[in-house]
Amino acid sequence: MKLFRLLILVLCVAILAGALVTYAWWRNFRVMLPIEWWSWFGLLLVVCGLTLVNILVRWVKWRYLCRRHGLRIPARRGLGVFLSTLPAMLTPFYVGELIRLPLMGIPVRHGIARMMRIFLLERGADVLVLASFVFAGSPLWFFVLLAGGWLLPLTFGRFYQSGWGSIVPLAFVAWCLPVAALYILVQSSTGTGSFGTMASVFGQGTLFGGLSGIPLGVGITGTSILQGLLDLGVSEQSALWIVSVFRLGTSWFALGLGGIALLGLVVWIKKNNSAKNHFDSIADQYVEEIPEHIRRHLLRRKVEAIVNTMGGVDGKAGLDVGCGQGEYSLQFALQGAEMTGVDLSDSQLVWARRNADSKDLEVEWVEASADQLPFPDGQFDFVYCVNMLHHMDNPDAQVRALGEMGRVLRPGGKIFVHEMNPLNPLFRFYMGYLFPVLNAIDEGTEWWVNPLRLPEVAQGVWLERKLYFTFLPDFVPHYIWSVFRPLESWLERSCVQRNSAHFMAIWEKGND
């Protein structure tokens, strides 16, 4: 509560200081509208839109660094934490961003060193990009500074491992967006200046304002940009309106968005901390998270792949690890298999029992963890897991779960692992950054399984044959999906099949 009051106090002081500086500008100039007011309102909306994209790019950069440095939190909570700490720009040198650690639910003593590294890397990338913008009017110096600042640290392995090589390009993209906003404002009102010139004006004002340590660079950033525009020959009236609209649509828009997000984060944390686990909390809307046509298609493809490899499942004992609401178990039961489903979420198992009763099918449902299966050795003919392994706590837990699956298999039995395919970088980005925000199934903390580097499991071997399938993302509507399905089928058989969205790997237990 004290911290919240302090943030409110700092915000009020910053607003007052910004208002005084703006008043001083307007008092010194005889202000007239250089273009119609509704045009300025439209330009303000454009600036706010570019600022929103800038914030999202910065979130991707921050989330990438968190994952790179071992801080894994659910994507929705992470986005909420990032947005709600936008007011940290009111603190000197943005040090208030360190408050993200407790908001992420990570003990300070366990994560402060990592968060400090992330903070310094972010600020270092920002300074490098903004410093290069100062020389944007001279292309040679611009590229020398930017490329040198990016490449030289990569000669040291620790910098490369820190993620520096990826965050500098992301920082460049992020800071180009407010430059584009300033360029659009200037072009719309005066028609003068190049993009490089605007980058230089913006870079100088933002860099000096940030390095001053003054919250939001009040009195420095805006004044520097204003003077830069005046030096370019922009009239006093136009320059004043440009800077006022620019600051309103960038810094103050971000502050307002952060304040709204802070209130939303508090409500979200209270709501989601009551559930036993993630899959308990989403049990009631679980089947609605993926479109029906995608769910049915994946269900058919995965079941057929296992049945064909087994030569039929009639009369065979099967184990579904991470069975969820039992869709796959019921499909195998319909084909005569004696099925057992295991899941850690009792809420999911409630739905599984309901679904089995509605189809009058006999399936044994067991609440247990995948790495501690409550079955004797050699009980099942086949075991499978569908998109379960990546939800385990860490790679070691994945290995333990596979070992347990192998233990309960009879000699000659098979484990079928169905997982998302991280070999496709676009799909990996979608699953790591977008899908967890748009859907509730994944949280963004998952440990993806690489089909080319499967862990060793005792008493058996991975078969060389793997199945790669599906390329169309889950958000594609049915009428579009049906049109492009033949193309997807061709890609599944082509030389690019390894870049599919899903894969199936098979492990076979020895007969000894």
Summary of the structure (lengths in Angstrom):
residues: 512
radius of gyration: 27.8
end to end distance: 64.5
largest distance: 92.4
contacts: 1659
relative contact order: 0.09
helix: 64%
strand: 10%
